[in-house]
């Protein structure tokens, strides 16, 4: 962590000094605010967490419940989400309490005795090392707790406004706060009162029955549910040997189970196949009891038995795959002409089965994607046109998720005898592992994502995909670190500059690039960094040399990678790195020995790959993203 640059910190360095709205934040929901988030689910909380790093922006998050979520329904945490948690500072803590998925077992009818099931495969969860982070199972409520702690510790001193129900909204362009939102207090001293609050922007993260979505005239479209599953989190005694492994279980009895161990060593979740739902039978299926679900599970598990001792939570649901055509309030005919004012995220705009473990994870990436854009616009750094990229980027991702989940849930519901190849389920799992891990997302060219014209300079950092970390050695202290883990969710853009072959003391393309970046009037660092901000307040520049750290003289590292920070004018020395012997990042990520510039967005996705020889290309890229500030070139 980087602190002390504003003075000695003797307490918890994760607790930021109050700033902006955090200095005098109203306890009660005010009449006016910059951003109103509806819903404290994963999408809403991560959006609030990111916006809390823009204390100049007054953000509120309302929730109908009177307090924190007690029992979460979602539990699967992709490695991509754990990468995201690292940026918010709690990846290690949540990993320590979670269940780690390292293998998945597949069970099918025994060919010698089809009434019995046997294990047929046990593939690794991530055999190719897609991420250094684990695949976790943990209660959704704990994820929300960690985000709530991040909010409370932020400079914004944010906290959810519980007991406030969203009713509807109207948009009027005749005021500074054009979104008029009608709410009702359903708990606390104002219980029963209705009122209207006003916001510049609203995010509806209020679930599949979203009232925000209804208020802007959007609808979930897609396949109706026609297959039912009973799901329950239980403590049980059993002789089934893989009760602590994630399992896909198919039986001849015509039923399937997806078994997922939970955190804590005893709890586990079962999705139990209840079969096709006939037209008009939905309400009857939803009345299926825990005892009936347990009996069905025992029939599928034969010859093994399971005795449920305690039920923490259970439900019956039908698989449906639906997505809205757009994630904001701008009509198709006005796209590009009017900026959005209202957005939807998470289950409010895409629903699917729970068995691929995608819902919470994709929802969080929705919120992360939008929030930094709102922060940049509301602080005057970027034009409103930036907000139109949210729906354009995330709707495509949601549709890809629906397509994947249809295939996976259809396979999960099939009887073994209906499959042309008995191993097709495990083959699909292994073949598509990158998708459920959260790493198939690739944004297409836009105002915030460049083309792949220079991709050959850094093949291991595909433009539009998430920045895949690798280890380096920090020059100033020799510490071996994951480069990507140093990027925190503070709303800044990252620029990773991979040096050409000369060392730090020699003349090089890197030195020429660094001098241009620091001094040239066209440099985005000069043009866009506010005059009252630290030198790295908008862009976090880091340099990686081709030599081991012991061969890099920190005093010869260009000044742009040693920025002045804080009121005391201290020099930040932790932005220069060398390679680790045997773990050369240039080889691991296929980076040209001529060097490369890798630009990464605040939400950790690679925005561009550019050559060291053309710094003006970086200026052209940022030209449409940022608004110019009045700043003198650095001395």
C-alpha positions in Angstrom: 0.0 0.0 0.0 1.0 3.6 -0.6 0.5 6.0 2.2 2.3 8.5 4.5 2.6 11.0 1.5 0.1 13.2 3.3 1.7 12.8 6.7 2.4 10.1 9.2 -0.4 7.5 9.5 -0.4 5.6 12.8 -3.9 4.0 12.4 -5.5 1.7 9.7 -4.1 2.9 6.4 -7.2 1.6 4.6 -9.3 4.3 6.3 -9.0 7.3 4.1 -9.2 10.9 5.3 -12.7 12.3 4.7 -12.8 14.5 1.6 -15.5 16.1 -0.5 -19.0 14.9 0.5 -17.3 12.7 3.2 -16.6 15.8 5.3 -20.2 16.6 5.9 -22.2 13.8 4.4 -26.0 14.0 5.3 -27.1 11.2 7.6 -30.6 11.2 6.0 -31.3 10.7 2.3 -31.1 14.3 0.9 -33.4 15.9 -1.6 -30.7 16.2 -4.3 -27.7 14.1 -5.2 -25.4 13.4 -8.1 -26.0 9.6 -8.4 -28.7 7.5 -6.9 -28.1 3.8 -6.9 -31.2 1.6 -6.3 -30.3 -1.8 -4.7 -27.5 -3.0 -2.5 -26.8 -6.2 -4.5 -23.4 -6.9 -6.1 -23.9 -4.6 -9.0 -25.1 -1.7 -6.9 -22.5 -2.1 -4.1 -19.5 -2.3 -6.5 -20.8 0.8 -8.3 -21.1 2.6 -5.0 -17.6 1.4 -4.0 -16.0 2.8 -7.1 -17.9 6.1 -6.9 -16.8 6.4 -3.3 -13.3 7.1 -4.7 -14.7 10.3 -6.3 -15.6 12.2 -3.1 -16.5 15.3 -5.1 -19.5 13.2 -6.3 -22.5 12.8 -4.0 -23.6 9.2 -4.4 -26.4 7.5 -2.4 -27.5 3.9 -2.5 -30.9 2.9 -1.3 -32.3 -0.5 -0.3 -35.8 -1.6 0.7 -34.5 -4.0 3.3 -34.1 -2.5 6.8 -30.5 -3.7 7.0 -27.7 -5.8 5.5 -28.4 -9.0 3.6 -28.5 -12.0 6.0 -28.5 -14.9 3.6 -27.2 -14.5 0.0 -28.5 -16.6 -2.8 -25.5 -16.3 -5.1 -22.2 -17.9 -4.0 -19.9 -18.6 -7.0 -16.9 -16.1 -7.3 -15.0 -16.3 -10.5 -11.2 -15.7 -10.5 -12.0 -12.6 -12.5 -14.0 -11.3 -9.6 -11.2 -12.1 -7.2 -8.9 -10.0 -9.4 -11.5 -7.2 -9.0 -11.6 -7.7 -5.2 -7.8 -7.2 -5.2 -8.3 -3.7 -6.6 -10.8 -3.0 -3.8 -8.4 -4.4 -1.1 -10.1 -7.5 0.1 -9.1 -10.4 -2.2 -6.9 -12.0 0.5 -9.5 -11.7 3.3 -12.4 -13.2 1.3 -10.2 -15.9 -0.1 -9.2 -17.0 3.4 -12.8 -17.6 4.5 -14.1 -19.0 1.1 -14.2 -22.5 -0.3 -11.7 -23.0 -3.1 -12.7 -24.9 -6.2 -9.6 -26.8 -7.5 -11.3 -29.8 -9.2 -14.7 -30.8 -10.5 -16.0 -34.4 -10.3 -18.4 -35.8 -12.9 -20.6 -38.7 -11.9 -22.7 -40.9 -14.3 -24.6 -44.2 -14.2 -22.3 -47.2 -13.8 -22.3 -49.1 -17.2 -22.2 -52.4 -15.2 -25.0 -51.4 -12.9 -26.9 -48.3 -14.3 -29.0 -47.9 -11.1 -25.7 -46.8 -9.3 -23.6 -43.8 -10.1 -19.8 -43.8 -10.4 -17.2 -41.1 -10.8 -16.1 -40.8 -14.4 -13.8 -37.8 -14.5 -12.2 -35.3 -12.2 -10.6 -32.5 -14.2 -8.7 -29.5 -12.7 -10.6 -26.3 -12.4 -7.9 -24.2 -14.0 -5.3 -26.5 -15.6 -3.8 -23.8 -17.8 -3.3 -21.1 -15.1 -5.7 -18.6 -16.6 -5.4 -16.6 -13.4 -3.2 -16.6 -10.3 -6.4 -16.0 -8.3 -8.6 -18.9 -7.1 -12.2 -19.8 -8.0 -14.2 -19.3 -4.8 -17.5 -20.2 -3.2 -18.7 -17.8 -0.5 -22.0 -16.3 0.7 -23.0 -13.3 -1.4 -23.8 -11.5 1.9 -20.1 -11.6 2.8 -19.1 -10.0 -0.6 -21.6 -7.2 0.2 -20.1 -6.8 3.7 -16.6 -6.2 2.3 -17.9 -3.6 -0.1 -19.8 -2.0 2.7 -16.6 -1.8 4.7 -14.8 -0.3 1.7 -17.6 2.4 1.5 -17.3 3.2 5.2 -13.5 3.6 5.0 -13.6 5.7 1.8 -13.0 9.5 1.7 -16.7 9.7 0.8 -17.8 8.0 4.1 -20.6 6.3 2.2 -23.2 4.0 3.7 -26.4 2.5 2.3 -29.7 4.2 3.0 -31.7 1.2 4.3 -35.4 1.1 4.5 -36.0 3.2 1.4 -38.1 1.7 -1.4 -38.0 2.9 -5.0 -41.4 3.6 -6.5 -40.9 5.2 -9.9 -39.1 8.0 -11.7 -39.5 10.7 -14.3 -36.9 12.5 -16.4 -37.1 16.2 -17.0 -34.2 18.0 -18.8 -35.1 21.4 -17.3 -33.0 21.3 -14.2 -29.5 20.4 -12.9 -31.0 17.3 -11.3 -33.3 16.0 -14.0 -34.2 12.6 -12.7 -37.1 12.9 -10.3 -37.4 9.7 -8.1 -40.4 8.8 -6.0 -39.4 6.8 -2.9 -41.1 5.5 0.2 -39.5 5.0 3.6 -40.5 1.5 4.8 -38.4 1.5 8.0 -37.0 3.9 10.5 -38.4 7.1 12.0 -39.9 8.2 8.6 -41.7 4.9 7.9 -44.7 5.3 5.6 -43.6 8.7 4.2 -43.4 9.1 0.4 -41.2 11.8 -1.1 -39.5 12.8 -4.3 -35.7 13.1 -4.5 -33.7 14.4 -7.5 -30.6 13.1 -9.1 -28.3 13.7 -12.1 -28.1 10.0 -12.8 -29.8 6.9 -11.5 -28.6 3.3 -11.6 -31.2 0.5 -11.2 -29.5 -2.5 -9.6 -32.8 -3.7 -8.2 -33.1 -7.2 -9.4 -35.1 -9.2 -12.0 -38.3 -7.4 -11.1 -36.6 -4.0 -11.4 -38.9 -1.1 -11.0 -36.2 1.2 -12.5 -36.2 -0.9 -15.6 -40.0 -0.6 -15.8 -39.8 3.1 -15.3 -37.7 3.6 -18.4 -39.8 1.2 -20.5 -37.2 -1.6 -20.9 -38.3 -5.2 -20.7 -36.5 -8.5 -20.3 -36.9 -10.5 -23.5 -36.0 -14.2 -24.2 -36.9 -17.7 -23.4 -39.6 -18.5 -20.8 -38.6 -20.8 -18.0 -39.6 -24.5 -18.6 -37.3 -26.5 -16.4 -37.4 -26.4 -12.6 -34.6 -26.9 -10.0 -34.7 -27.2 -6.3 -31.8 -25.5 -4.6 -30.8 -25.7 -0.9 -27.9 -24.9 1.3 -27.7 -27.7 3.9 -25.8 -29.4 6.6 -26.1 -33.1 6.2 -24.6 -36.5 6.9 -23.8 -38.7 3.9 -21.6 -41.5 2.6 -21.2 -39.8 -0.8 -17.4 -39.6 -1.1 -17.2 -36.3 -3.1 -19.4 -34.2 -0.8 -16.5 -31.6 -0.6 -16.0 -31.4 -4.3 -17.9 -29.5 -6.9 -19.8 -32.3 -8.8 -22.1 -32.7 -11.8 -24.1 -35.8 -11.1 -26.3 -37.6 -13.7 -28.4 -40.6 -12.9 -30.4 -43.1 -14.8 -33.4 -42.2 -12.7 -33.8 -39.1 -14.9 -32.4 -36.5 -12.6 -29.3 -34.4 -12.2 -27.6 -32.6 -9.3 -25.0 -29.8 -9.3 -23.3 -30.0 -5.9 -21.2 -27.1 -4.7 -19.4 -27.2 -1.3 -19.7 -24.0 0.6 -17.3 -22.2 2.9 -16.8 -23.4 6.5 -16.1 -27.1 5.9 -19.6 -28.5 6.3 -22.2 -26.5 4.4 -22.9 -27.4 0.7 -25.4 -26.4 -2.0 -27.4 -28.7 -4.2 -29.2 -27.8 -7.4 -31.6 -30.7 -7.8 -33.3 -31.4 -11.1 -37.1 -31.3 -10.7 -37.8 -31.8 -14.4 -39.8 -30.1 -17.1 -42.6 -27.8 -16.1 -45.9 -28.2 -17.9 -47.7 -25.1 -19.0 -49.7 -23.7 -16.1 -47.8 -25.8 -13.5 -45.3 -23.2 -12.3 -47.1 -22.3 -9.1 -47.4 -26.0 -8.2 -43.7 -26.7 -8.8 -42.7 -23.8 -6.6 -44.5 -25.4 -3.7 -42.1 -28.4 -3.8 -41.0 -29.0 -0.2 -37.5 -29.5 1.2 -38.4 -33.1 2.0 -39.4 -33.6 -1.6 -36.2 -32.1 -2.9 -34.2 -34.2 -0.5 -36.0 -37.4 -1.6 -35.3 -36.5 -5.2 -31.6 -36.0 -4.4 -31.3 -39.3 -2.7 -32.8 -41.1 -5.7 -30.2 -39.4 -8.0 -27.3 -40.2 -5.6 -28.1 -44.0 -5.3 -26.5 -46.1 -3.9 -25.3 -43.3 -1.7 -27.6 -41.6 0.9 -27.9 -38.2 2.3 -29.7 -37.1 5.5 -30.3 -33.4 5.9 -29.7 -32.1 9.4 -30.2 -28.4 8.9 -31.4 -26.2 6.0 -29.9 -22.7 5.9 -31.8 -21.7 2.8 -33.8 -23.2 0.0 -35.8 -22.2 -3.1 -37.4 -23.6 -6.2 -36.8 -21.8 -9.5 -37.3 -22.3 -13.2 -34.5 -21.6 -15.7 -35.2 -18.6 -18.0 -32.8 -16.8 -20.3 -33.7 -13.1 -20.8 -31.9 -9.9 -21.5 -33.0 -6.3 -22.3 -32.1 -4.8 -25.6 -30.4 -1.8 -24.0 -29.0 -1.0 -20.5 -30.0 2.7 -20.4 -32.9 5.0 -21.0 -31.9 6.4 -24.5 -34.3 5.3 -27.2 -32.6 3.6 -30.2 -33.5 6.5 -32.5 -31.7 9.0 -30.2 -28.5 6.9 -29.6 -25.6 9.3 -30.1 -27.8 12.3 -29.9 -28.8 12.3 -26.2 -26.8 11.2 -23.2 -28.3 8.6 -20.9 -29.6 9.6 -17.4 -30.8 6.2 -16.1 -29.0 2.9 -16.3 -29.8 -0.7 -15.3 -27.3 -3.4 -14.2 -27.2 -7.0 -13.0 -30.4 -9.0 -12.8 -32.3 -5.9 -13.8 -31.1 -6.4 -17.4 -30.1 -10.1 -17.7 -31.4 -13.3 -16.0 -30.3 -16.9 -16.5 -29.7 -20.1 -14.5 -27.5 -20.1 -11.4 -25.6 -23.2 -12.3 -22.8 -21.6 -14.3 -22.0 -19.3 -11.4 -22.2 -16.2 -13.6 -24.9 -14.0 -12.2 -23.1 -12.2 -9.3 -19.9 -12.0 -11.3 -21.2 -10.5 -14.5 -23.4 -8.1 -12.4 -20.3 -6.8 -10.6 -18.6 -6.1 -13.9 -21.7 -4.2 -15.0 -21.4 -1.9 -11.9 -17.6 -1.6 -12.2 -17.9 -0.7 -15.9 -20.4 2.1 -15.3 -19.2 3.7 -12.1 -15.8 5.0 -13.1 -17.4 6.5 -16.2 -19.9 8.3 -14.0 -17.0 9.5 -11.8 -15.1 10.9 -14.7 -18.1 12.7 -16.2 -19.3 14.1 -12.9 -15.9 15.4 -11.9 -15.6 17.2 -15.3 -12.8 15.0 -16.6 -14.8 13.5 -19.5 -17.7 14.4 -21.8 -21.1 12.8 -21.3 -20.7 10.8 -24.4 -18.5 8.4 -22.3 -21.7 7.2 -20.6 -23.1 5.8 -23.8 -20.3 3.2 -23.9 -21.8 1.4 -20.9 -24.8 -0.1 -22.6 -22.9 -0.6 -25.8 -20.2 -2.7 -24.0 -22.2 -4.6 -21.4 -25.3 -5.6 -23.4 -23.1 -7.7 -25.7 -21.5 -9.4 -22.8 -24.9 -10.2 -21.3 -26.0 -11.8 -24.5 -22.9 -13.9 -24.7 -23.6 -15.0 -21.1 -27.2 -16.0 -22.1 -25.9 -18.0 -25.1 -23.3 -19.8 -22.9 -25.7 -20.5 -20.1 -28.4 -21.9 -22.5 -25.9 -24.5 -23.7 -24.6 -25.4 -20.2 -28.0 -25.6 -18.5 -29.4 -27.7 -21.4 -26.5 -30.1 -21.0 -27.0 -30.2 -17.2 -30.7 -31.1 -17.7 -30.1 -34.0 -20.1 -30.4 -37.6 -19.2 -27.2 -39.6 -19.8 -28.9 -41.8 -22.5 -29.8 -38.6 -24.4 -26.2 -37.7 -25.0 -24.4 -38.8 -28.1 -21.1 -38.8 -26.3 -21.3 -39.8 -22.6 -18.3 -37.5 -21.8 -19.8 -34.4 -23.5 -20.6 -32.6 -20.2 -17.0 -32.7 -18.9 -15.6 -31.9 -22.3 -17.7 -28.8 -22.5 -16.6 -27.8 -19.0 -12.9 -28.2 -19.9 -13.2 -26.6 -23.3 -15.1 -23.5 -22.1 -13.3 -23.0 -18.8 -12.2 -19.5 -19.7 -15.8 -18.3 -19.9 -17.0 -19.4 -16.5 -13.8 -18.1 -15.0 -14.8 -14.6 -16.3 -12.0 -14.1 -18.9 -13.8 -14.3 -22.2 -15.0 -10.6 -22.1 -13.4 -8.6 -24.9 -14.6 -5.1 -25.6 -14.6 -3.9 -29.2 -13.1 -0.7 -30.5 -14.8 2.5 -29.2 -13.8 5.8 -27.7 -12.2 4.0 -24.7 -10.9 0.9 -26.4 -8.4 1.1 -29.3 -7.8 -1.1 -32.3 -5.3 -4.0 -32.4 -3.1 -2.4 -35.0 0.0 -2.8 -32.7 -1.1 -6.0 -30.9 2.1 -7.7 -32.0 4.0 -5.5 -29.6 2.3 -7.2 -26.6 0.5 -10.3 -27.7 -0.1 -11.3 -24.1 -2.2 -8.3 -23.4 -5.0 -8.5 -26.0 -6.7 -5.2 -26.5 -10.2 -5.2 -25.0 -9.5 -8.1 -22.6 -8.6 -7.8 -18.9 -5.0 -7.1 -18.0 -3.4 -10.4 -17.1 -0.9 -9.9 -14.4 2.6 -11.3 -14.2 5.4 -11.0 -11.7 8.1 -8.4 -11.7 10.7 -7.1 -9.3 10.4 -3.6 -7.9 13.6 -1.6 -8.4 13.6 0.5 -5.3 13.4 -2.4 -2.8 13.8 -5.6 -4.8 10.3 -6.9 -3.8 8.9 -9.5 -6.3 5.3 -8.4 -7.0 2.4 -9.1 -9.3 2.3 -6.0 -11.6 -1.5 -6.1 -11.9 -2.1 -6.3 -8.1 -0.7 -2.8 -7.6 -3.7 -1.2 -9.5 -6.3 -0.1 -7.0 -9.9 0.8 -7.8 -9.2 4.6 -7.5 -10.6 5.6 -10.9 -7.2 6.2 -12.4 -6.0 5.0 -15.8 -2.9 2.8 -15.9 -0.1 3.1 -18.4 2.4 0.3 -18.3 5.5 1.2 -20.3 7.7 -1.7 -21.3 11.2 -0.5 -22.0 13.3 -1.2 -25.1 16.6 -3.0 -24.5 19.0 -0.2 -23.3 19.4 0.0 -19.6 18.1 3.0 -17.5 21.3 5.0 -17.9 21.5 4.8 -21.7 19.8 6.8 -24.3 16.6 4.9 -25.4 13.2 5.1 -27.0 11.8 4.8 -23.5 13.7 8.0 -22.4 12.4 9.9 -25.4 8.9 8.7 -24.7 9.1 9.7 -21.1 10.5 13.2 -21.8 7.7 13.8 -24.3 5.1 12.6 -21.8 6.3 14.9 -19.1 7.1 18.0 -21.1 5.2 18.2 -24.4 2.1 20.4 -24.4 0.3 17.7 -26.3 1.0 15.1 -23.6 -2.2 13.8 -21.9 -0.3 14.1 -18.6 0.2 17.8 -19.2 -3.2 18.5 -20.8 -5.5 16.6 -18.6 -4.0 16.3 -15.1 -5.7 19.0 -12.8 -3.2 21.6 -11.6 -4.1 20.9 -7.9 -3.6 17.1 -8.3 -0.6 14.9 -7.7 1.5 14.3 -10.8 0.1 10.8 -10.9 -3.4 11.9 -9.9 -5.1 11.0 -13.2 -2.6 8.6 -14.9 -0.7 5.9 -13.0 2.5 5.4 -15.1 4.8 2.4 -14.5 7.9 1.3 -16.3 9.2 -2.3 -16.7 12.8 -2.8 -17.8 14.2 -5.8 -19.6 17.0 -6.0 -17.0 16.8 -7.5 -13.5 16.1 -4.9 -10.9 19.7 -5.1 -9.6 20.9 -3.6 -12.9 18.5 -0.7 -12.9 19.7 2.6 -11.2 16.6 4.2 -9.7 18.2 7.6 -10.1 18.4 7.1 -13.8 14.7 6.1 -14.2 12.9 9.0 -16.1 11.3 11.5 -13.8 7.8 10.8 -15.1 8.0 7.4 -13.4 9.1 9.1 -10.1 6.2 11.6 -9.6 6.0 14.2 -6.9 3.0 13.5 -4.6 1.3 14.9 -1.5 1.6 18.3 0.2 5.3 17.7 1.1 6.4 17.1 -2.5 7.6 13.6 -1.8 9.0 11.4 -4.6 7.1 8.2 -5.3 9.8 5.6 -6.1 7.6 2.4 -6.4 6.7 2.7 -10.1 9.9 1.2 -11.7 10.4 -2.6 -12.1 12.9 -5.1 -13.5 12.3 -8.7 -14.6 12.5 -11.6 -12.3 15.0 -14.4 -13.2 13.1 -17.3 -14.7 9.9 -15.2 -14.8 10.7 -12.7 -17.5 7.4 -10.7 -18.1 8.5 -9.9 -21.6 8.6 -13.6 -22.5 5.5 -14.5 -20.4 3.4 -11.8 -22.1 5.1 -11.9 -25.5 6.2 -8.3 -25.3 8.5 -7.0 -28.1 12.1 -6.2 -27.2 11.5 -2.9 -28.9 9.2 -2.0 -26.1 5.5 -1.3 -25.9 3.0 1.0 -24.2 0.0 -0.9 -22.6 -2.9 1.4 -21.6 -5.4 -0.1 -19.1 -8.8 1.3 -18.1 -9.9 1.9 -14.5 -11.9 -1.3 -14.7 -8.7 -3.3 -15.5 -9.4 -3.9 -19.2 -6.6 -3.2 -21.8 -7.6 -0.1 -23.7 -4.7 0.1 -26.2 -1.2 -1.2 -27.2 1.0 1.4 -28.7 4.7 1.7 -29.8 7.2 3.7 -27.8 8.1 5.5 -31.0 4.8 7.2 -31.4 3.8 9.0 -28.1 1.4 11.3 -30.1 -0.8 8.2 -30.7 -1.4 8.1 -26.9 -2.4 11.7 -27.0 -4.8 11.1 -29.9 -6.4 8.2 -28.0 -7.0 10.2 -24.8 -8.2 13.2 -26.8 -11.8 12.0 -27.0 -11.9 10.6 -23.4 -10.7 13.6 -21.3 -11.5 17.3 -21.2 -8.6 19.6 -21.2 -7.5 21.4 -18.0 -5.3 24.4 -17.6 -1.9 23.1 -16.4 1.7 24.3 -16.9 4.3 21.8 -18.1 6.3 20.2 -15.3 9.7 21.7 -14.5 
